[in-house]
Every structure is written in structure tokens, then in C-alpha cells.
Amino acid sequence: MAVTADMVKKSLILEYVVGTDDEGKDVLGSQRFSKIKTAATNDALNAVAQAISPVLKNPVLYAKKQEDSVFSSTI
């Protein structure tokens, strides 16, 4: 049985430090952009993250890509 995965959603997530807790550990915040075309390349997502970063209050630590897929199988 062959299983395929069809991507149905792609999101860009920017994570940044919003402060520190009582123990001095970083407290992270994030901003999710979920209306991303599934055909968007990694280079395009990185360019978007670089363009958005300067307008955020806190400096971005890193950008993440999340892809959601649906499995289907053929008999």
C-alpha cells in the first residue's frame, strides 16, 4: 500500500524573547503567519521573515516553517 502526503497548509512562525522569568531564563513569544501559499519556497519564507523582523517590538531569534499534510493511501 502506497501512502502519499498532500500538504494542505503552510505557516511561518517568528519566535522572539519577550523578557525573562524570575530565574533569569528567557520567556519566548511568537507570531504566526498562517495564510502562506503551500508553494512558497524556503527562500521566500526567509525573505518574508527578514522583512517583518524590523517592525516587531522584540528582535527575532529564529523563523520556523510549519507544514500540515493529509495522508492518503492507495490499495
GIDAHU-V661886 format. One record per residue. N is the residue number from 1. PHI is phi in degrees with one decimal (* if undefined). NEAR is the number of other ideal C-beta (glycine too) atoms within 8 Angstrom. Layout:
[[N PHI NEAR] [N PHI NEAR]]
This chain:
[[1 * 5] [2 -93.3 5] [3 -115.4 7] [4 -118.8 8] [5 -122.1 8] [6 -106.0 7] [7 -68.5 9] [8 -115.5 7] [9 -156.8 8] [10 -133.0 12] [11 -130.6 12] [12 -112.3 14] [13 -122.7 12] [14 -105.4 15] [15 -113.9 11] [16 -150.1 13] [17 -87.3 11] [18 -103.5 7] [19 163.5 6] [20 -131.0 7] [21 -89.9 7] [22 -63.3 3] [23 -94.8 4] [24 85.5 5] [25 -82.5 6] [26 -65.2 6] [27 -105.0 9] [28 -96.8 9] [29 -124.2 9] [30 -148.7 8] [31 -128.8 9] [32 -107.7 7] [33 -116.3 11] [34 -106.5 6] [35 -95.0 3] [36 -101.9 10] [37 -63.4 5] [38 -65.6 9] [39 -85.7 4] [40 -62.0 8] [41 -84.1 6] [42 -60.6 6] [43 -61.7 6] [44 -66.5 8] [45 -63.4 13] [46 -64.1 9] [47 -62.8 8] [48 -64.7 10] [49 -60.1 12] [50 -65.1 7] [51 -73.7 7] [52 -78.9 12] [53 -49.5 10] [54 -65.6 5] [55 -92.5 4] [56 -82.4 11] [57 -64.8 2] [58 -110.9 8] [59 -66.7 7] [60 -76.4 12] [61 -78.8 7] [62 -162.5 6] [63 -111.6 11] [64 -124.5 8] [65 -112.4 10] [66 -120.5 8] [67 -120.5 9] [68 -108.5 9] [69 -127.2 8] [70 -115.0 7] [71 -84.8 7] [72 -139.4 8] [73 -126.6 8] [74 -117.3 6] [75 -96.2 3]]
